[in-house]
Amino acid sequence: MRGPQAWPLRLLLRRGPAARALGTRPPPTRLAPARLGDAGPALLEGGEAARGPRCRAGRCPGGGPGSPAGGAGLARLLALWARPSGPSRCGALAGSGVPRLPRAALPGGPAAVARGGGETWLREPALLAAAATPGHDPLQRPMAAGRSEAQKLLRLAQPERRRLAAAVGFLTVSSVITMSAPFFLGKIIDVIYTNPSADYSSSLTSLCLVLGGVFLCGAAANAVRVYLMQTSGQRIVNRLRASLFSSVLRQEVAFFDKTRTGELINRLSSDAALLGRSVTENLSDGLRAGAQASIGVAMMFFVSPNLATFVLSVVPPISILAVLYGRYLRKLTKVTQDSLAQATQLAEERIGNIRTVRAFGKEMTEIEKYTSKVDHVMQLARKEAFARAGFFGATGLSGNLIVLSVLYKGGLLMGSAHMTVGELSSFLMYAFWVGLSIGGLSSFYSELMKGLGAGGRLWELLEREPELPFNEGAILNEKSFQGALEFKNVHFAYPARPEVPIFQDFSLSIPAGSITALVGPSGSGKSTVISLLLRLYDPSAGTISLDGRDIRQLNPVWLRSKIGTVSQEPILFSCSIAENIAYGADDPSSVTAEQVEKVAGVANAAAFIRHFPQGFNTVVGEKGVLLSGGQKQRIAIARALLKNPRILLLDEATSALDAENEYLVQQALDRLMEGRTVFIIAHRLSTIKNANMVAVLDQGKITECGKHEELLSKPDGIYRKLMNKQSFISA
Ligand SMILES: Nc1ncnc2c1ncn2[C@@H]1O[C@H](COP(=O)(O)OP(=O)(O)OP(=O)(O)O)[C@@H](O)[C@H]1O
């Protein structure tokens, strides 16, 4: 924010560096939409790098303001948001052997796409597309790490600077008008008081009419100010929530293993609302109170410097009280929000798993647990109420004492003819206004401190860098892409439990276009293989490669776009069946009803869907709770068919469906597997028998590999023992 309109904000927070930060940064720039699907083929088939996806500002090296073409917007973005010395996630791949092209070499400016040795670099395209949506800029986190909280708050309000500046203009008009009233009212009193016998009715009428008109203008200016502040506020909260959601979604899966969902939800809802209120509605009232207090004090000096000096001598003790109170409140808010997050977490988990709670008859226990959590929140709220009561009581008392002292000292000045009755009346009114405004300022201060308390938790999340790259790295040439997978001497332990190794020297080769079935005891790590292939986690040693390229060098979003998954218990979203199926496409909004119906037909799902009164528009409930297991599986198969991936990862259901469902699901799966590289965690004998290769997982490594009959023929083989011990579904 530049120019005079920045001053109220600067004055408000009294932070020099914040003001400097505002003064040096140009406005954010919207980027052209770009999608992953748009970029790859265009690049590989054409000779030039596409202009679509661009590097996320501040995340990649190079690309300065001098960059040509599409680089101009990015350069501005970089100038705005990036920290010159900030860490680059692109640098994480420096030792990986993947060629990194200098930024200047990228055609079309510092776009995030370049060619090198038949491969393409791609970074953050999907979110850049979102960044192009007007008023919604999730990529642009509102602040960089390391700034003071006041600076972060200012950065949050920065995109609204024009509206806020206009609001400040209207605020100035309304405050000047409001604060001129006591002066003119004093004049009117003097007209009446000093001319008791004269005919002053005409001058009184015109004075009152003029003043009434001025008040009307003041009221209009005030209304516009409130409207502008409120709408800016909502936009700031929206942007904050979008940035938070974006930040949460880009975190590595291990982060979600450790973080509770309820806590994240609480940050998105309650903390964001608190912080948003603190920088908007509250800011608006605070600015008004600040402006009125300043004008009031100036007018008090104008009317009677003598009396004003006397009155203002009582202000410093009140200020000290306010600072102490603010600090206390800020700490308390942080603790309260943490406590509230715990209560939300409990409620969210128990409501989400109501069937388990009901099955075990634990309703009363859960109610008690939740009540004790909210009781704790109540105890903290009581502490806050106590501090608030004391503070507001003290400020109220100070206000009254100020008025009393004005009357006392003013009475003495009137007695010695140093003041007229009109001047004393004006002064008293100003003292009232100043007292009221100081009350408003203290409320603003306490809300600001609460916002800062909540903000501490939000910045933490907003500034967190994911430990695994979210969307950057090489993509392979589509034409020569085969889909062969290989694990070489992989070691892995889950980050949440590093002391328990899951894989030790795990090696497995999955040839392109083949079906590989994995069998092993429960808990041996079969599902973990799928997580590693999807790069939800990285191994601690060894490599996993796709067509001979270490998947750590590949763009994870591109990698996942080539892989389809159907899990044991597919999770559906609480929307229509058609939307759930279309979710498999790169761009669900471009999927036609015919395409959805076609894949549903291939997945043996169309018949049961049409049987529902709402057909494909049937809403399936949370996680697809309104559908049967077999129906969910067939919808998940349709979803995977629409995705049309080169590689398919299947985790077969462990429970048997009824004969008809079983047949329909199996037939759908067979159709889905055609012509793809398939890796399947097998629980059905028929799957094992049909696989090109069966791999046996035991104690963190593959111990046997071969066709079903070959493995079964080994008398002491682990596979044979496993087949004898473990019951495989015979369908
Ligand atoms: N997110 C996680 N964090 C920590 N440990 C995990 C996590 N997920 C799984 N584990 C542990 O890793 C081991 C392997 O789990 P995995 O789900 O891969 O086994 P599985 O062979 O697929 O089992 P099942 O056949 O019963 O589905 C288990 O001991 C499990 O407790």
The ligand as an SDF file (V2000), in Angstrom:
LIG
                    3D

 31 33  0  0  0  0  0  0  0  0999 V2000
    0.2820  -44.2790    8.4250 N   0  0  0  0  0  0  0  0  0  0  0  0
    0.9300  -45.2000    9.1500 C   0  0  0  0  0  0  0  0  0  0  0  0
    1.7750  -44.8050   10.1290 N   0  0  0  0  0  0  0  0  0  0  0  0
    2.4390  -45.7110   10.8700 C   0  0  0  0  0  0  0  0  0  0  0  0
    2.3280  -47.0440   10.6860 N   0  0  0  0  0  0  0  0  0  0  0  0
    1.5000  -47.5070    9.7170 C   0  0  0  0  0  0  0  0  0  0  0  0
    0.7560  -46.6070    8.9040 C   0  0  0  0  0  0  0  0  0  0  0  0
    0.0250  -47.3300    8.0400 N   0  0  0  0  0  0  0  0  0  0  0  0
    0.3000  -48.6250    8.2860 C   0  0  0  0  0  0  0  0  0  0  0  0
    1.1760  -48.7160    9.2890 N   0  0  0  0  0  0  0  0  0  0  0  0
    1.7680  -49.9650    9.8130 C   0  0  0  0  0  0  0  0  0  0  0  0
    2.5170  -50.5230    8.7530 O   0  0  0  0  0  0  0  0  0  0  0  0
    2.3770  -51.9360    8.7370 C   0  0  0  0  0  0  0  0  0  0  0  0
    1.9660  -52.3980    7.3530 C   0  0  0  0  0  0  0  0  0  0  0  0
    0.6650  -51.9150    7.0960 O   0  0  0  0  0  0  0  0  0  0  0  0
   -0.0850  -52.2340    5.7440 P   0  0  0  0  0  0  0  0  0  0  0  0
   -1.4050  -51.5700    5.7980 O   0  0  0  0  0  0  0  0  0  0  0  0
    0.7970  -51.8970    4.5980 O   0  0  0  0  0  0  0  0  0  0  0  0
   -0.2360  -53.8060    5.8360 O   0  0  0  0  0  0  0  0  0  0  0  0
   -1.0540  -54.8050    4.8910 P   0  0  0  0  0  0  0  0  0  0  0  0
   -0.1290  -55.9010    4.5370 O   0  0  0  0  0  0  0  0  0  0  0  0
   -1.6700  -54.0600    3.7540 O   0  0  0  0  0  0  0  0  0  0  0  0
   -2.1630  -55.3080    5.8960 O   0  0  0  0  0  0  0  0  0  0  0  0
   -3.6330  -55.8840    5.5670 P   0  0  0  0  0  0  0  0  0  0  0  0
   -3.4750  -57.0820    4.7080 O   0  0  0  0  0  0  0  0  0  0  0  0
   -4.1410  -56.2260    6.9160 O   0  0  0  0  0  0  0  0  0  0  0  0
   -4.4070  -54.7780    4.9080 O   0  0  0  0  0  0  0  0  0  0  0  0
    1.3890  -52.2800    9.8150 C   0  0  0  0  0  0  0  0  0  0  0  0
    2.1070  -52.7540   10.9440 O   0  0  0  0  0  0  0  0  0  0  0  0
    0.7080  -50.9710   10.1750 C   0  0  0  0  0  0  0  0  0  0  0  0
    0.4110  -50.9100   11.5370 O   0  0  0  0  0  0  0  0  0  0  0  0
  1  2  1  0
  2  3  1  0
  2  7  2  0
  3  4  2  0
  4  5  1  0
  5  6  2  0
  6  7  1  0
  6 10  1  0
  7  8  1  0
  8  9  2  0
  9 10  1  0
 10 11  1  0
 11 12  1  0
 11 30  1  0
 12 13  1  0
 13 14  1  0
 13 28  1  0
 14 15  1  0
 15 16  1  0
 16 17  2  0
 16 18  1  0
 16 19  1  0
 19 20  1  0
 20 21  2  0
 20 22  1  0
 20 23  1  0
 23 24  1  0
 24 25  2  0
 24 26  1  0
 24 27  1  0
 28 29  1  0
 28 30  1  0
 30 31  1  0
M  END
$$$$
